[in-house]
Amino acid sequence: MPVSKHAFITLLLAGAVFITLIVFVYLYYISPTGMKAHRSSDIVALSKSEKASYTSLDGNEIELLNDSDVPLIVTVWASWSPYTPADFLVLKNIKQSFGDKIRIVALNRMEPKETAQAFLETIDPIEGVEHILDEEDFFFKTVGGYAMPETLLFDIVGNIQYHKRGILEESELLSALNALLTQNE
């Protein structure tokens, strides 16, 4: 018995709706980089809490969580830490090597804007690194910080993939970053 043109179109549309639904469920709930994964990631706790308050050196409110699909490196620093200049040199080298493939945030802990700015004026500027203030020390406390400096690498979803307490080793961070970028290809 031949299928009518109307029945064929109805079956075709039903199939398209079914496939669309399956793709949506996968992308939202199942995919490791889907929306559900983003909403439950480590970075969400560090960004969306009412206690989290991050500002730029200009005084503008900043969110650690953004819509970019690149890994995020966050280094917690302070002007009083003797390791900060060396860590900033590592960040500068990493940023020059990877460019827009990564996002780097240098998060100052608990210092007034003037102190952070005065320190930054004593070192070479790092092109492409965002300098953010965390005057309440929320980030450091939330990640269980106990050594200075602390550096974390988040994947594109926002989960911690690398956490270094103490002096930043460029080869270590490069290895973790390369592994993460290879995994995302």
N, C-alpha and C positions, 0 to 999 in steps of 0.2 A: 504494500500500500504506500503510495508516494506521500511525502510530507508536504503539507501546504507551505506556501511562502510565509504566511503569518506565523505558523508554528515554528518554522526554521528561525525566523528573526527573534521570536520569543526565547527559544533555546539558546541562541547565540548571546542575547543580552543577559540571560540568567547565568550563563557560563562566564561572561565578562565580569558580572557583579561578584560571582563566587571567587574568581581569581583575584580580583581587586581586594576582596575581604581577606583572603589568605595572605597576600602581600602586605597589607596593612598590619595584620596580626603579627607577622614575622618582624616587620620593621619596628613596630612599637614594643612588643612584648618579648620576643625571642632573640632578636639580633643583639650581639654583644655591644654594639654601638648605637642601639636604638634609643628611643625617647625614655623608656622606662629605666634603662641603664644610666642615662644622663641624670635623670631625676633622683636616683638613689646613690649617686657616686660620692666619693670622699669629698670632692671639692664643693658639693652642695652644702655640706655641713659647715664648711669654712666660709661660705659666701652668704647663705640665706638666713642664718641665725639672726635673731634680733640683736644679739650682742656683738655681731660682727660689724665693724665700722672701719672701713679703709678709705683713706683720702690721698689724693695726689699732692705733690709739693705745692700746687697752686690752690689747694684747699677744696678741690672738687671731689665729690664722693665717687669712689671707684669700686667696681665689682671684680672679684677674682674670676668669677664664672663669666665667661662670655661665649658668644656663638661661634668662635673660631674652631675649626676642626684640626688644630695642631696641638702637639704636646706642650705642656706648660711647665716651666722650671721656676720654682720659687725659692729664693735664698733669703733667709732671715739674717739681718745684719744690724750692727749698731756702731756708732762712731768710736766707742771705747774698746771695741774688739780689735786686737792686734792682727787678726786674720782677714779682716774685711778687705784691705787693699789687694791681697793675693787672690781672694775669692772673686773680686770684681775683675781682675785680669783674666781669670779662667772664664768668667761669664762673657767677657768681651771677645775672647778667642772663639768660644762656642757660637756666639751670635754671628760673628764674621763668617764662620764655617757653614752655618745652617740657614742664616738669613730668615726668610719668612716661613720656613718649615717648622719653626718653633716660636714660642712666646716666652719671654723671660721677665720675671717680676723680682725686683730687689725690694724686699719688705723690711722697712726699718721698725724695730721694736721699741716702743715706749719712749721715744725721744721727741722733744718738740720739733716742729718744722724747721725752726731756725738752726738748731743743732745739726740736724740731718743735712740741710742745705750748706751750712758752713763746712761740714766734712766733705761733701761731694765737690765743693769748689777746690779742694786740695788735691784731688786725683784727676786723672784723665777721664773725660766723659766717655760713657759707654753708649754708643749709638744703638738705638733700638731696644734698650732695656727700660722698662717702666719702673720708676721709683715711687713706691707707695708707703704711706705711713700707717702704722697700726699702734696708735697711742695707748690702746687698752691691752695690748699684748694678747689679743684673742687668738690669733693664728698659732703663735708659739705654744700657748697653753693647750690648745685643741689638738695639735699634732703630738703632744707629749714631749715637747722640747725640754731638753735639760743641758745641752751643750751649745756653745756658740762657736761658729755659726751653725745653722741647720739649713740643709738644702733638700728639696723634694722635687721629684719629677712625676708629673701627672700625665696619664695617657689622654687620648682625645675625648674619652668619656668623662674623665675627671677622677679616675682612681689612682692612688699612689702606686707607682711602679719602682721607685727608688727613693731612699731616705738616707741621707748622709748626715751624721752628727759629727761636728768638728770640721777640721780643715778640708776644704774641697779639693779632691784629686781630679785633675782634668781628664786623665785616662779612664778613670772609673766612670765619670759622668758621660764621657764620649761613648764608652762601651754600652752603658745602659740606654743612652739615647739612640745609638745606632741599632741596637736590638729592637727597641720600640718602633722606630721608623721602618725597619725591615718588616716587622710584624704587621704594620698598617698598610703595607703596599699591596 
